[in-house]
Amino acid sequence: MSFSYNLRAYRLKNKLTQVELGSMLHLSRSAISNYEQGKMEPSIDTIINISEIFKVSTDELLKS
């Protein structure tokens, strides 16, 4: 497992669409899609924001 897998899993667990998560982070749906496909890596600030949204540590988000 990787960040991309974990991001998708947490997003689906929280019943959010890519558009909804992107809106919460002020990012486009395509940015979220690229993160989930492993095509792009988010900034540290974005990783922190994602961890706060899902109420998990950055370690949980980044580690397998």
C-alpha positions as CSV (number, residue, x, y, z in Angstrom):
1,M,0.0,0.0,0.0
2,S,1.1,3.5,-0.6
3,F,-0.1,7.1,-0.2
4,S,-2.1,6.9,-3.4
5,Y,-3.9,3.7,-2.2
6,N,-4.5,5.1,1.3
7,L,-5.8,8.4,0.0
8,R,-8.4,6.6,-2.1
9,A,-9.3,4.2,0.7
10,Y,-9.8,7.0,3.2
11,R,-11.8,9.1,0.7
12,L,-14.1,6.2,-0.1
13,K,-14.4,5.3,3.6
14,N,-15.6,8.9,4.3
15,K,-18.0,8.8,1.3
16,L,-16.4,11.7,-0.5
17,T,-16.1,12.1,-4.2
18,Q,-12.8,13.4,-5.8
19,V,-14.6,16.7,-6.4
20,E,-15.7,17.0,-2.8
21,L,-12.3,16.3,-1.4
22,G,-10.7,18.6,-4.0
23,S,-13.1,21.4,-2.9
24,M,-12.1,20.9,0.7
25,L,-8.5,21.2,-0.2
26,H,-8.9,23.9,-2.8
27,L,-7.7,21.5,-5.5
28,S,-9.1,20.2,-8.7
29,R,-10.7,16.8,-9.1
30,S,-7.9,16.0,-11.5
31,A,-5.3,16.7,-8.9
32,I,-7.0,14.3,-6.5
33,S,-7.2,11.7,-9.3
34,N,-3.5,12.2,-10.1
35,Y,-2.6,11.7,-6.4
36,E,-4.7,8.5,-6.3
37,Q,-3.1,7.1,-9.4
38,G,0.4,7.9,-8.2
39,K,1.0,10.3,-11.1
40,M,1.6,13.3,-8.8
41,E,2.7,13.7,-5.2
42,P,1.1,16.4,-3.0
43,S,3.0,19.0,-1.1
44,I,3.7,18.5,2.6
45,D,1.0,21.1,3.4
46,T,-1.5,19.2,1.4
47,I,-0.6,15.9,3.1
48,I,-1.1,17.6,6.5
49,N,-4.5,19.0,5.4
50,I,-5.6,15.6,4.1
51,S,-4.6,14.0,7.4
52,E,-6.6,16.6,9.3
53,I,-9.7,16.0,7.1
54,F,-9.6,12.2,7.7
55,K,-8.5,12.6,11.3
56,V,-5.5,10.3,10.8
57,S,-1.8,10.9,11.4
58,T,0.4,11.7,8.4
59,D,2.2,8.4,9.1
60,E,-1.0,6.5,8.7
61,L,-1.6,8.3,5.4
62,L,1.8,7.8,4.0
63,K,2.8,4.3,5.3
64,S,1.6,1.0,4.1
